[in-house]
Amino acid sequence: MESPLNGYSASDIQVLEGLEAVRKRPSMYIGSTSPKGLHHLVFEIVDNSIDEAVGGFCNHIQAIIHTDNSVSVCDNGRGIPVDIHPQMGIPALEVIMTTLHSGGKFGGSGYNISGGLHGVGLSVVNALSLSMEITVKRDGYVYRQRYQTGQPIGKVEQCGMTDETGTEIHFLPDPDIFEITVFEKEIIEQRLRELSFLNKGLRITLLDEREEDAKIKDFHYDNGLKDFVTYINKKKEVINEIPIYFESQKDDVIVNVVMQYNNGYNESLYSYANNIRTQEGGTHEIGFKNGLTRVINDFARRNNFLKESDANLSGEDIREGIVAIISVLVKDPQFEGQTKTKLGNSFIRTIVESSVFESVEDYLNENPVIAKKILDKAISARRAREAARKARELTRRKSALESTSLPGKLADCSSKEAHLCELYIVEGDSAGGSAKQGRDRNYQAILPLRGKILNVQKARLDRVLASEEIKALITAIGTGIDEDFDIKKARYHKLFIMTDADVDGSHIRILLLTFFYRYMRQLIEEGYVYIAQPPLYGLKRGNEINYFHKEEDMNQFLSESNKKWTLQRYKGLGEMDAEQLWDTTMDPDKRTILQVNIDDAIRADEIFSDLMGENVQARKDFIQANAVYVTNLDI
């Protein structure tokens, strides 16, 4: 009898040595091989230069996107060491470039504080590059070494003399690794601006040589985080014109916090640890929230804003309309997860909490007029929260034992497996009727909306929950919203916004996106939200019909065809019958869809504020600046 172990022996165990493992499984090191992973390469190199700046060794970083989509990053730091490594017997530069978990961040004296991706950054970028060239200036000389797919091409060469110091890295991503290798200037620009804000006095420049009239972008902020919060709030009406800012140091931990309130209803917290954006928060965010809640309530009690019988203000009340940035520098940060989205050091919470309490207490005592405005806003928020609490009860998904059912207008699907189910949020009853008839009832649900939903950018939660259309939407999705939100309760893992290709349809789409962004943001972050793309044109001849999303594609088709076609222009979904809507927009094998994602929360917040906020001039400026990108617009 043949052993079940036959065919599986030591010879079947594959050992990936050095950078071979990175090329074999790149997503383990940079998250993905998508555009996000591609841009991560740039940020890993920039983070190394930032570490030099944090240490006080560098005050200028330059980034260049070249015409061939290669990138150079140059700093005036100390320069990577090039002397022979005592254990490896090769130059330290080559060790860093070819060995995982090597560098000056692993207990040596190279860096007290550093970011980077668990210390593997430079070697990983090298492994995933078709070619890389590194130039080092130090000790009076210029040194250079070249690499190809992670392997050195020749030795480290001394090629000149200099009185400067620093490191320049020029790399070309490997097209065999990445889905695309075209860098987006805006993504790099946003991160460089952010790093300039976080490191006051540091100059970072960006040049995109692919542009015809290429100009250097210069990021340099002497006021650091204060300039950062002013930038975020620049188009909003603020309560405290001068931001609340404080810096403290305790036990090798440096805490920098800036706060500024605006007259809006949204809370915007941005936290960083060693210049790394901690999107999932962590102990520094918890410490900030606890400290702020304690000090505001303490001040309110002492100054009779709250009566003895009044309950304390909640953290949610106190943070309404706040924009706060929390930046900590920690000698040995403990991040949760490979991509560093959450800070885990428990002692950081206490340090940040006490720092916030003491500093904000001093500010409130010294600025009674501003303190009163902040307290009045928080007390007003509490009143609205109480009203919202009652309204929220109506939107919570009831258990199977209770009588409340899903919205009557919802045409649900038969499948109960959420990961297979899709919800189409459709504009109007006419299109909703076609969608209901044309869908696959097994896994596709239809929710028609009547008219435009409430603009949640201009409303508190109590008004949001009073809207019948929004209540239907919340109940259908099943997750709850705000503090009740639980993505595990989502009844559908794909939510399609399907509106007409006209001004009203675009407005409804942005209203829905604003709602998801403000109250169900995790749906976007987890990739649940999509925009359906119905065609704008149909060319018909007998029983044959061809659909087009772009006029230029249709014109090209016509120019290559010798036949006569009848043109159909679809201004609304209601103009399509059920079969057409299925063929063009709902059939998974044929449909064109756009997945909504948020790569930069600060930029997303700014866009939603521009489009949906109170500032009319900001909206006009946005439309004028972006009108050039509009390809189809019905008026």
C-alpha positions as CSV (number, residue, x, y, z in Angstrom):
1,M,0.0,0.0,0.0
2,E,1.4,3.4,-1.0
3,S,2.1,5.7,1.9
4,P,0.0,9.0,1.9
5,L,3.3,10.8,2.4
6,N,4.8,9.5,-0.9
7,G,5.5,12.4,-3.3
8,Y,6.1,14.9,-0.5
9,S,9.7,14.9,0.8
10,A,12.5,17.3,1.7
11,S,13.1,18.0,-2.0
12,D,9.7,19.6,-2.3
13,I,10.5,22.2,0.4
14,Q,11.5,25.4,-1.5
15,V,13.8,27.8,0.2
16,L,13.8,31.4,-1.0
17,E,17.1,33.1,-0.2
18,G,17.7,36.8,0.1
19,L,15.7,39.1,-2.1
20,E,14.3,36.1,-4.1
21,A,11.5,35.9,-1.5
22,V,10.6,39.5,-2.1
23,R,10.3,39.0,-5.8
24,K,8.3,35.8,-5.4
25,R,5.8,37.3,-2.8
26,P,6.0,41.1,-3.2
27,S,2.6,41.7,-1.6
28,M,3.9,40.3,1.7
29,Y,6.4,43.2,1.8
30,I,4.6,46.2,0.2
31,G,0.9,45.3,0.6
32,S,0.1,44.8,-3.1
33,T,1.4,45.1,-6.6
34,S,-1.3,47.6,-7.5
35,P,-0.7,51.3,-7.9
36,K,-0.7,51.7,-4.1
37,G,2.2,49.2,-3.8
38,L,4.0,51.0,-6.7
39,H,3.9,54.3,-4.9
40,H,4.9,52.6,-1.7
41,L,8.4,52.2,-3.2
42,V,8.9,55.9,-3.4
43,F,7.7,56.4,0.2
44,E,10.0,53.8,1.5
45,I,13.0,55.6,0.1
46,V,11.7,59.0,1.2
47,D,11.1,57.6,4.7
48,N,14.8,56.8,5.0
49,S,15.7,60.4,4.2
50,I,13.1,61.6,6.7
51,D,14.8,59.5,9.4
52,E,18.0,61.4,8.6
53,A,16.0,64.7,9.0
54,V,14.4,63.6,12.3
55,G,17.9,62.9,13.6
56,G,19.0,66.4,12.6
57,F,21.3,65.3,9.8
58,C,19.3,66.5,6.8
59,N,17.3,69.6,5.8
60,H,16.5,69.0,2.1
61,I,15.0,66.1,0.2
62,Q,14.5,66.1,-3.5
63,A,12.2,63.8,-5.5
64,I,12.2,63.6,-9.3
65,I,9.8,61.6,-11.6
66,H,11.7,61.0,-14.8
67,T,10.3,60.8,-18.3
68,D,10.7,56.9,-18.3
69,N,8.7,56.7,-15.0
70,S,11.8,56.0,-13.0
71,V,12.2,58.0,-9.8
72,S,15.1,59.6,-8.0
73,V,15.2,60.5,-4.3
74,C,18.1,62.6,-3.0
75,D,18.9,64.0,0.4
76,N,21.8,65.9,2.1
77,G,22.0,63.5,5.0
78,R,25.1,61.7,6.2
79,G,25.2,59.2,3.3
80,I,24.9,55.4,3.7
81,P,28.1,53.9,5.1
82,V,30.3,52.3,2.4
83,D,33.1,50.8,4.6
84,I,33.4,47.0,5.0
85,H,30.8,45.4,7.2
86,P,32.7,43.4,10.0
87,Q,30.4,40.4,9.8
88,M,29.5,40.3,6.1
89,G,32.8,41.2,4.7
90,I,31.3,43.4,2.0
91,P,30.6,47.2,2.0
92,A,27.8,48.2,4.3
93,L,26.0,49.8,1.4
94,E,25.7,46.5,-0.4
95,V,24.6,44.8,2.8
96,I,21.7,47.3,3.2
97,M,20.8,46.9,-0.5
98,T,20.7,43.1,-0.6
99,T,19.8,41.9,2.9
100,L,16.4,42.0,4.6
101,H,16.3,43.4,8.1
102,S,19.6,45.2,7.8
103,G,20.2,48.9,8.4
104,G,20.8,51.4,11.2
105,K,17.4,50.8,12.8
106,F,17.9,47.5,14.6
107,G,19.5,48.4,17.9
108,G,22.6,50.1,16.6
109,S,23.4,53.8,17.1
110,G,22.4,54.8,13.6
111,Y,18.9,56.1,14.5
112,N,17.2,56.9,17.8
113,I,13.8,57.4,16.0
114,S,12.8,55.9,12.6
115,G,9.9,55.1,10.4
116,G,10.2,52.9,7.3
117,L,8.6,49.5,6.7
118,H,10.0,47.4,9.5
119,G,13.5,48.2,8.4
120,V,13.2,46.3,5.1
121,G,12.5,49.3,2.9
122,L,15.6,49.9,0.7
123,S,16.3,46.2,0.0
124,V,12.7,45.6,-0.9
125,V,12.6,48.5,-3.3
126,N,15.8,47.2,-4.8
127,A,14.4,43.7,-5.2
128,L,11.3,45.0,-7.0
129,S,13.1,47.3,-9.4
130,L,14.3,46.5,-12.9
131,S,17.3,48.7,-12.2
132,M,18.6,50.8,-9.4
133,E,21.6,53.1,-9.0
134,I,22.7,54.5,-5.7
135,T,25.1,57.3,-5.2
136,V,26.6,58.2,-1.8
137,K,28.5,61.3,-0.9
138,R,30.5,61.0,2.4
139,D,34.0,61.3,3.8
140,G,35.0,63.6,0.9
141,Y,34.3,61.1,-1.8
142,V,31.5,60.1,-4.2
143,Y,30.6,56.3,-4.3
144,R,28.3,54.6,-6.7
145,Q,26.9,51.1,-7.3
146,R,24.3,49.7,-9.8
147,Y,21.8,46.9,-9.4
148,Q,19.5,44.9,-11.6
149,T,16.4,43.0,-10.2
150,G,18.0,43.3,-6.8
151,Q,21.5,41.9,-7.8
152,P,24.6,44.1,-7.8
153,I,26.2,44.9,-11.2
154,G,29.8,45.4,-10.2
155,K,31.2,46.6,-6.9
156,V,30.9,49.9,-5.0
157,E,33.1,52.3,-7.0
158,Q,34.7,55.5,-5.8
159,C,34.1,58.0,-8.6
160,G,35.1,61.5,-7.6
161,M,35.6,63.8,-4.7
162,T,33.1,66.1,-3.0
163,D,32.7,68.3,0.1
164,E,29.0,67.4,0.3
165,T,27.2,64.5,2.0
166,G,24.0,62.6,1.2
167,T,22.4,59.7,-0.7
168,E,20.7,59.6,-4.1
169,I,18.7,56.6,-5.2
170,H,17.4,56.2,-8.8
171,F,15.2,53.3,-9.5
172,L,13.0,51.9,-12.2
173,P,10.1,49.6,-11.1
174,D,10.0,46.2,-12.6
175,P,7.0,45.9,-15.0
176,D,7.0,42.1,-14.5
177,I,6.1,42.7,-10.8
178,F,3.6,45.6,-10.9
179,E,0.3,45.9,-12.6
180,I,1.2,49.3,-13.9
181,T,4.5,51.3,-13.6
182,V,3.2,54.8,-14.2
183,F,3.5,57.1,-11.1
184,E,0.8,59.6,-10.3
185,K,2.3,62.9,-9.4
186,E,-0.7,63.8,-7.1
187,I,-0.2,60.8,-4.9
188,I,3.5,61.5,-4.4
189,E,2.8,65.2,-4.0
190,Q,0.3,64.6,-1.2
191,R,2.7,62.5,0.8
192,L,5.6,64.9,0.4
193,R,3.4,67.8,1.5
194,E,2.3,65.8,4.5
195,L,5.9,65.0,5.5
196,S,6.9,68.6,5.2
197,F,4.1,69.6,7.6
198,L,5.2,66.9,10.1
199,N,8.8,68.0,10.0
200,K,8.9,71.8,10.4
201,G,11.7,73.5,8.7
202,L,12.4,70.6,6.4
203,R,12.4,71.4,2.6
204,I,11.1,68.8,0.2
205,T,11.0,69.4,-3.5
206,L,9.2,67.5,-6.3
207,L,9.9,67.7,-10.0
208,D,7.9,65.8,-12.6
209,E,9.9,65.8,-15.8
210,R,7.1,64.2,-17.7
211,E,5.2,67.5,-17.8
212,E,5.9,69.8,-20.7
213,D,6.4,72.9,-18.6
214,A,7.9,71.1,-15.6
215,K,8.2,73.2,-12.5
216,I,9.7,72.3,-9.1
217,K,7.1,72.0,-6.3
218,D,8.5,73.3,-3.0
219,F,7.2,72.2,0.3
220,H,8.6,74.0,3.3
221,Y,6.6,74.9,6.5
222,D,8.3,76.7,9.4
223,N,5.3,76.3,11.6
224,G,4.9,72.6,11.0
225,L,1.6,71.1,12.4
226,K,0.1,74.6,12.9
227,D,0.5,75.1,9.1
228,F,-0.9,71.6,8.6
229,V,-4.2,72.2,10.4
230,T,-4.6,75.7,8.8
231,Y,-4.2,74.0,5.4
232,I,-6.9,71.4,6.2
233,N,-9.3,74.1,7.5
234,K,-8.4,76.8,4.9
235,K,-11.9,76.8,3.3
236,K,-13.9,76.4,6.5
237,E,-15.1,78.9,9.1
238,V,-13.0,78.3,12.2
239,I,-13.8,79.0,15.8
240,N,-10.3,79.5,17.1
241,E,-8.3,81.4,14.5
242,I,-5.0,80.6,16.1
243,P,-4.7,76.8,16.5
244,I,-4.2,75.2,19.9
245,Y,-0.7,73.7,19.7
246,F,1.6,72.1,22.2
247,E,4.7,69.9,22.3
248,S,6.0,67.9,25.2
249,Q,8.6,65.2,25.9
250,K,8.7,62.5,28.4
251,D,10.6,59.2,28.6
252,D,12.1,59.6,25.1
253,V,8.6,60.2,23.7
254,I,8.0,63.5,21.9
255,V,4.3,64.5,21.6
256,N,3.1,67.1,19.1
257,V,-0.6,68.0,19.0
258,V,-2.5,70.7,17.1
259,M,-6.3,71.4,17.3
260,Q,-8.6,73.8,15.5
261,Y,-12.4,73.8,15.6
262,N,-14.6,74.7,12.6
263,N,-18.3,75.4,12.5
264,G,-19.0,72.0,10.8
265,Y,-20.2,68.8,12.4
266,N,-17.6,66.3,11.4
267,E,-14.7,65.1,13.4
268,S,-11.3,64.8,11.7
269,L,-8.4,63.2,13.5
270,Y,-5.1,62.5,11.8
271,S,-2.5,60.6,13.8
272,Y,1.1,59.8,13.1
273,A,3.9,57.8,14.8
274,N,7.4,58.5,13.6
275,N,5.9,60.2,10.5
276,I,3.9,57.1,9.6
277,R,0.2,57.7,9.2
278,T,-1.6,55.4,11.6
279,Q,-5.0,55.2,9.8
280,E,-6.4,52.8,12.4
281,G,-5.3,55.0,15.3
282,G,-3.8,53.3,18.3
283,T,-2.7,54.2,21.8
284,H,-1.8,57.8,20.9
285,E,-5.3,58.5,19.5
286,I,-6.9,56.9,22.6
287,G,-4.7,59.1,24.9
288,F,-5.7,62.2,22.9
289,K,-9.4,61.4,23.1
290,N,-9.3,60.5,26.8
291,G,-7.3,63.6,27.8
292,L,-9.5,66.0,25.7
293,T,-12.8,64.5,27.1
294,R,-11.5,64.8,30.7
295,V,-10.2,68.3,30.5
296,I,-13.3,69.8,28.7
297,N,-15.6,68.2,31.2
298,D,-13.5,69.3,34.1
299,F,-13.4,72.9,32.8
300,A,-17.2,72.8,32.1
301,R,-17.9,71.8,35.7
302,R,-15.6,74.4,37.3
303,N,-17.0,77.2,35.2
304,N,-20.7,76.2,35.5
305,F,-21.3,75.3,31.8
306,L,-22.7,72.0,33.2
307,K,-25.1,71.9,36.1
308,E,-24.5,69.5,39.0
309,S,-27.3,67.2,37.7
310,D,-26.0,67.2,34.1
311,A,-24.3,64.2,32.7
312,N,-20.8,64.7,31.3
313,L,-20.3,65.6,27.7
314,S,-19.3,62.7,25.6
315,G,-16.1,62.6,23.6
316,E,-18.3,62.6,20.5
317,D,-19.9,65.9,21.6
318,I,-16.6,67.5,22.4
319,R,-14.9,66.5,19.1
320,E,-17.7,67.8,16.8
321,G,-16.1,70.1,14.3
322,I,-12.6,69.4,15.4
323,V,-9.6,69.0,13.2
324,A,-6.7,67.5,15.3
325,I,-3.3,66.1,14.3
326,I,-1.5,63.9,16.8
327,S,2.2,63.2,16.0
328,V,4.4,61.2,18.3
329,L,8.1,60.3,18.0
330,V,8.9,57.0,19.8
331,K,12.2,55.3,20.1
332,D,10.8,51.8,19.7
333,P,7.4,51.9,18.1
334,Q,5.2,48.8,18.1
335,F,3.0,48.7,15.1
336,E,0.1,46.3,14.6
337,G,0.3,44.7,11.2
338,Q,2.7,44.8,8.3
339,T,1.4,48.0,6.9
340,K,1.7,50.0,10.1
341,T,-1.8,51.4,10.5
342,K,-2.1,51.2,14.3
343,L,0.3,52.1,17.1
344,G,0.4,49.5,20.0
345,N,2.7,50.8,22.7
346,S,0.5,50.9,25.8
347,F,2.6,53.5,27.7
348,I,2.0,56.1,24.9
349,R,-1.6,56.4,25.9
350,T,-0.8,57.8,29.4
351,I,1.9,60.1,28.1
352,V,-0.4,61.6,25.4
353,E,-3.4,61.8,27.8
354,S,-1.5,63.8,30.5
355,S,0.1,66.1,27.9
356,V,-3.3,66.9,26.3
357,F,-5.0,67.5,29.7
358,E,-2.3,69.8,31.0
359,S,-1.8,71.8,27.8
360,V,-5.5,72.2,26.9
361,E,-6.3,73.2,30.5
362,D,-3.8,76.0,30.3
363,Y,-5.2,77.1,27.0
364,L,-8.8,77.2,28.2
365,N,-7.9,79.2,31.3
366,E,-6.0,81.7,29.2
367,N,-8.6,82.0,26.4
368,P,-12.0,82.2,28.1
369,V,-13.8,83.6,25.0
370,I,-12.7,80.7,22.8
371,A,-13.3,78.2,25.6
372,K,-17.0,79.4,25.8
373,K,-17.4,78.9,22.0
374,I,-16.0,75.4,22.2
375,L,-18.3,74.5,25.2
376,D,-21.3,76.0,23.6
377,K,-20.7,73.9,20.5
378,A,-20.2,70.7,22.5
379,I,-23.4,71.3,24.5
380,S,-25.4,72.0,21.3
381,A,-23.9,68.8,19.9
382,R,-25.1,66.9,23.0
383,R,-28.7,68.1,22.4
384,A,-28.6,66.9,18.8
385,R,-27.0,63.6,19.9
386,E,-30.0,63.0,22.3
387,A,-32.4,63.6,19.4
388,A,-30.2,61.4,17.2
389,R,-30.2,58.6,19.8
390,K,-34.0,58.4,19.5
391,A,-33.9,58.5,15.8
392,R,-31.2,55.9,15.6
393,E,-33.3,53.3,17.3
394,L,-35.6,53.4,14.3
395,T,-32.7,52.5,11.9
396,R,-31.2,49.6,13.9
397,R,-31.6,46.3,12.2
398,K,-34.2,44.3,14.2
399,S,-33.7,40.7,15.1
400,A,-35.7,37.9,13.4
401,L,-38.1,37.8,16.4
402,E,-39.2,41.4,15.9
403,S,-41.8,42.6,13.5
404,T,-39.8,45.4,11.8
405,S,-39.0,44.4,8.2
406,L,-36.7,45.7,5.5
407,P,-37.8,48.8,3.5
408,G,-40.9,48.2,1.4
409,K,-39.3,49.7,-1.7
410,L,-36.3,47.3,-1.4
411,A,-36.5,44.4,-3.9
412,D,-34.2,42.0,-2.0
413,C,-32.3,39.1,-3.4
414,S,-32.9,35.5,-2.4
415,S,-29.3,34.7,-1.3
416,K,-28.4,35.4,2.3
417,E,-24.6,35.0,1.8
418,A,-23.5,38.6,2.0
419,H,-20.2,38.1,0.2
420,L,-22.2,37.1,-2.9
421,C,-24.9,39.8,-2.7
422,E,-25.1,43.1,-4.5
423,L,-27.3,46.1,-3.8
424,Y,-28.0,48.6,-6.6
425,I,-29.0,52.0,-5.3
426,V,-31.0,53.4,-8.2
427,E,-32.2,56.9,-9.1
428,G,-35.9,57.0,-9.5
429,D,-38.8,54.5,-9.7
430,S,-38.6,54.2,-13.5
431,A,-35.0,53.0,-13.6
432,G,-35.7,51.0,-10.4
433,G,-38.5,49.2,-12.3
434,S,-36.2,48.2,-15.2
435,A,-33.5,47.2,-12.8
436,K,-35.9,45.0,-10.8
437,Q,-37.0,43.2,-14.0
438,G,-33.6,42.9,-15.5
439,R,-31.5,41.8,-12.4
440,D,-30.5,38.3,-11.3
441,R,-32.8,37.8,-8.3
442,N,-30.5,35.3,-6.7
443,Y,-27.9,37.8,-5.7
444,Q,-28.9,41.3,-6.9
445,A,-31.1,43.6,-4.8
446,I,-32.6,46.9,-6.0
447,L,-33.3,50.0,-3.8
448,P,-34.8,52.9,-5.8
449,L,-34.4,56.4,-4.3
450,R,-36.9,59.1,-4.7
451,G,-35.2,62.4,-5.5
452,K,-32.0,63.7,-3.9
453,I,-31.1,62.6,-0.4
454,L,-30.1,65.0,2.4
455,N,-26.7,66.7,2.1
456,V,-25.2,65.2,5.3
457,Q,-22.2,67.6,5.0
458,K,-24.5,70.4,6.3
459,A,-26.5,68.4,8.8
460,R,-26.1,66.9,12.3
461,L,-26.9,63.2,12.9
462,D,-30.4,63.9,14.2
463,R,-31.5,65.4,10.9
464,V,-29.7,62.7,8.9
465,L,-31.7,60.0,10.8
466,A,-34.9,61.8,10.2
467,S,-34.6,61.4,6.5
468,E,-36.9,58.6,5.2
469,E,-34.6,57.9,2.2
470,I,-31.5,57.6,4.4
471,K,-33.3,55.4,6.9
472,A,-34.3,53.1,4.1
473,L,-30.7,53.0,2.9
474,I,-29.3,52.3,6.4
475,T,-31.8,49.6,7.1
476,A,-31.2,47.9,3.7
477,I,-27.4,47.8,4.1
478,G,-27.8,46.5,7.7
479,T,-24.5,47.8,9.2
480,G,-26.0,50.7,11.2
481,I,-24.1,54.0,11.1
482,D,-21.8,56.1,13.2
483,E,-21.2,54.6,16.7
484,D,-23.5,51.6,15.8
485,F,-21.7,50.8,12.6
486,D,-20.5,47.2,12.3
487,I,-19.3,46.1,8.9
488,K,-19.8,42.4,9.8
489,K,-23.5,43.1,9.6
490,A,-23.4,44.2,6.0
491,R,-26.1,42.4,4.0
492,Y,-24.3,43.1,0.7
493,H,-20.5,43.2,-0.1
494,K,-21.0,45.2,-3.2
495,L,-23.0,48.5,-3.2
496,F,-23.5,50.0,-6.7
497,I,-24.5,53.6,-7.1
498,M,-26.5,53.7,-10.3
499,T,-27.6,57.1,-11.5
500,D,-28.3,59.0,-14.8
501,A,-25.4,60.5,-16.7
502,D,-26.6,64.0,-16.2
503,V,-26.2,66.9,-13.7
504,D,-29.0,65.6,-11.4
505,G,-27.5,62.1,-11.5
506,S,-24.0,63.4,-10.7
507,H,-25.5,65.4,-7.8
508,I,-27.3,62.3,-6.4
509,R,-24.0,60.3,-6.8
510,I,-22.0,62.8,-4.8
511,L,-24.7,63.1,-2.1
512,L,-24.6,59.3,-1.6
513,L,-20.8,59.3,-1.6
514,T,-20.8,62.1,1.0
515,F,-23.1,60.0,3.1
516,F,-20.9,56.9,2.9
517,Y,-17.8,58.9,3.5
518,R,-19.2,60.6,6.6
519,Y,-21.1,57.8,8.2
520,M,-20.1,54.4,6.7
521,R,-16.5,55.1,5.7
522,Q,-15.3,51.6,6.3
523,L,-17.5,50.4,3.5
524,I,-15.4,52.5,1.1
525,E,-12.1,51.5,2.8
526,E,-13.0,47.8,2.5
527,G,-13.8,48.2,-1.2
528,Y,-17.6,47.6,-0.9
529,V,-18.7,50.8,-2.8
530,Y,-18.9,51.0,-6.6
531,I,-20.2,53.4,-9.2
532,A,-22.1,51.7,-12.0
533,Q,-21.2,53.0,-15.5
534,P,-24.1,52.7,-17.9
535,P,-23.3,53.5,-21.5
536,L,-24.0,56.9,-23.0
537,Y,-24.5,55.8,-26.6
538,G,-26.0,52.9,-28.5
539,L,-25.6,52.2,-32.2
540,K,-28.4,50.0,-33.6
541,R,-28.8,48.2,-36.9
542,G,-31.6,45.6,-37.0
543,N,-31.3,43.3,-34.0
544,E,-27.6,44.3,-33.5
545,I,-26.6,47.0,-31.0
546,N,-23.3,48.2,-29.8
547,Y,-22.9,50.2,-26.7
548,F,-20.3,52.9,-25.9
549,H,-19.2,54.9,-22.8
550,K,-17.2,57.4,-24.7
551,E,-18.0,59.5,-27.8
552,E,-14.5,59.1,-29.2
553,D,-14.9,55.3,-29.1
554,M,-18.2,55.5,-30.9
555,N,-16.8,57.8,-33.5
556,Q,-13.9,55.4,-34.1
557,F,-16.3,52.5,-34.5
558,L,-18.3,54.5,-37.0
559,S,-15.2,55.5,-39.0
560,E,-14.2,51.8,-39.3
561,S,-17.7,50.6,-40.2
562,N,-19.2,50.7,-43.7
563,K,-22.7,50.2,-42.4
564,K,-25.4,52.7,-41.4
565,W,-26.3,52.8,-37.8
566,T,-29.1,54.4,-35.8
567,L,-27.8,56.4,-32.9
568,Q,-29.4,56.2,-29.4
569,R,-28.3,58.6,-26.7
570,Y,-29.1,57.4,-23.2
571,K,-29.7,60.5,-21.0
572,G,-31.4,58.4,-18.3
573,L,-31.5,54.8,-17.1
574,G,-35.2,54.9,-17.5
575,E,-34.7,55.0,-21.3
576,M,-33.3,51.5,-21.2
577,D,-35.6,48.4,-20.9
578,A,-34.8,45.6,-18.5
579,E,-32.8,43.6,-21.0
580,Q,-30.6,46.5,-22.0
581,L,-29.9,47.5,-18.4
582,W,-28.8,43.9,-17.6
583,D,-26.7,43.7,-20.8
584,T,-24.9,47.0,-20.3
585,T,-24.8,47.7,-16.5
586,M,-25.7,44.8,-14.3
587,D,-24.2,41.6,-16.0
588,P,-21.0,40.9,-14.2
589,D,-19.5,39.5,-17.4
590,K,-20.1,42.7,-19.4
591,R,-20.6,45.7,-17.0
592,T,-18.2,48.5,-16.5
593,I,-17.8,49.6,-12.9
594,L,-15.6,51.9,-10.8
595,Q,-14.5,51.0,-7.3
596,V,-14.5,53.9,-4.9
597,N,-11.4,54.1,-2.7
598,I,-9.8,56.7,-0.4
599,D,-6.1,56.8,-0.7
600,D,-5.8,60.2,1.0
601,A,-8.3,61.0,3.7
602,I,-7.2,64.6,4.0
603,R,-7.7,65.3,0.2
604,A,-11.0,63.4,0.3
605,D,-12.2,65.5,3.2
606,E,-11.2,68.7,1.3
607,I,-13.1,67.6,-1.8
608,F,-16.3,66.8,0.0
609,S,-16.1,70.1,1.9
610,D,-15.6,72.0,-1.3
611,L,-18.4,70.3,-3.1
612,M,-21.0,69.9,-0.4
613,G,-20.1,72.5,2.3
614,E,-21.2,76.0,3.0
615,N,-18.4,77.8,1.2
616,V,-19.8,78.8,-2.2
617,Q,-16.6,80.3,-3.5
618,A,-14.7,77.0,-2.7
619,R,-17.2,75.1,-4.8
620,K,-16.9,77.5,-7.7
621,D,-13.1,77.3,-7.5
622,F,-13.2,73.5,-7.6
623,I,-15.6,73.4,-10.6
624,Q,-13.5,75.9,-12.5
625,A,-10.2,74.0,-11.7
626,N,-11.7,70.6,-12.7
627,A,-14.0,71.6,-15.6
628,V,-11.2,70.7,-18.1
629,Y,-11.5,67.0,-17.0
630,V,-15.2,66.8,-17.8
631,T,-15.9,64.6,-20.9
632,N,-19.7,64.4,-20.8
633,L,-22.0,67.0,-19.3
634,D,-25.7,67.5,-19.9
635,I,-27.4,70.8,-19.0
